[in-house]
Amino acid sequence: MVEFGHQETRIVQNDPYLQELRRLADRNSVLLIVGESGTGKQTLARKFHHFRTAKTGTFRILVGKSISSNSGSKLARLRVANWKRQLNSQSAGTLLIPNIDRLSRSLQLDLLKLIKSRYDRENQEACEPLVMMTANPTSLLEPMTQAASKEFIIRQKLERSQFDLPPLREYSQQITQLVRQFLSSQTAAGHTPIHYIESAYLQKLQQHSWPGNLRELNAVVSDTLDQCSGPTITIADLPAWFQPKTCTNRVVEPEHLPNGDYLTRLEIPTRHHRFGEKIAKTEQELITNALADCEHNRTQAAQSLGISRVTLYNKMKKLGMSSHRSSRVDEN
């Protein structure tokens, strides 16, 4: 029911979303992040918890959408009691309650009571956690009773601390930057660096409507990396399951597309060579030297390296090394 989040090692202090959340948190002890599925609401909440360096404590996630308060079973009653205990816990840090629009009516009422108690006090107590919530904009806390005047007042107050996370289709001009950030994180994790990307690939991504938002984009780029065999991403590397759907009335401005070049250079800044990049460069040097010593005979080069010819082929393909010069002497 309560999930303790992993520590984030990277804090982006110039992120405008984090800056806006900090402005809201300075005046409210309850924050609401509203956005479509896949826009990164929980990721943003986790980043903001670590961004607030002046605060200490644990990042906790309190999940309640699967808890039914209508069941009379002992297990259901225990789950509800534990949810309420965690909801009212005074442990320092951040308490994230995702998908509050999917909570049962009983749990929503408990949550509204907590929100009301926070608003009744002018200042947040030092020991109590910051409460962050997420919700879908299409089904946000619908009226739960016919005489819901108090709930409506609480909802009006909550709007003052609400942050709306835009869907990806509203800032598709930043697709190239988002792809670059994802590739940079994969390079840091040891993946072979990508140096070039075909402009047609980026154009396909920018014209898509992205109903799955950032989650869908990450899945597309991740599967692209699995299919890419060299340092260049082309449109052929798009996963087979990805079927671009262009938004109606979508006009992609020319300045938001690559410069018309066939390939776009991806400059991924790093202060030092990543571990995976060092390995790739070392392998490429060893293979190049072995081929030169064996007059570009891949069979003999593989033997000198102590690997099979198939392994050599696969490594050369992964590193984007040309093999045309050695094809004529491979039968030896």
Secondary structure as GFF3:
##gff-version 3
##sequence-region A 1 332
A	DSSP	beta_strand	2	4	.	.	.	ID=ss1
A	DSSP	alpha_helix	16	25	.	.	.	ID=ss2
A	DSSP	beta_strand	30	34	.	.	.	ID=ss3
A	DSSP	alpha_helix	41	51	.	.	.	ID=ss4
A	DSSP	beta_strand	58	62	.	.	.	ID=ss5
A	DSSP	alpha_helix	74	87	.	.	.	ID=ss6
A	DSSP	beta_strand	93	97	.	.	.	ID=ss7
A	DSSP	three_ten_helix	100	102	.	.	.	ID=ss8
A	DSSP	alpha_helix	105	120	.	.	.	ID=ss9
A	DSSP	beta_strand	130	135	.	.	.	ID=ss10
A	DSSP	three_ten_helix	137	139	.	.	.	ID=ss11
A	DSSP	alpha_helix	149	158	.	.	.	ID=ss12
A	DSSP	three_ten_helix	159	161	.	.	.	ID=ss13
A	DSSP	beta_strand	162	164	.	.	.	ID=ss14
A	DSSP	three_ten_helix	168	174	.	.	.	ID=ss15
A	DSSP	alpha_helix	175	188	.	.	.	ID=ss16
A	DSSP	beta_strand	196	198	.	.	.	ID=ss17
A	DSSP	alpha_helix	199	207	.	.	.	ID=ss18
A	DSSP	alpha_helix	213	227	.	.	.	ID=ss19
A	DSSP	beta_strand	232	233	.	.	.	ID=ss20
A	DSSP	three_ten_helix	235	237	.	.	.	ID=ss21
A	DSSP	three_ten_helix	254	256	.	.	.	ID=ss22
A	DSSP	beta_strand	263	265	.	.	.	ID=ss23
A	DSSP	alpha_helix	275	293	.	.	.	ID=ss24
A	DSSP	alpha_helix	298	305	.	.	.	ID=ss25
A	DSSP	alpha_helix	309	318	.	.	.	ID=ss26
A	DSSP	three_ten_helix	324	329	.	.	.	ID=ss27
###
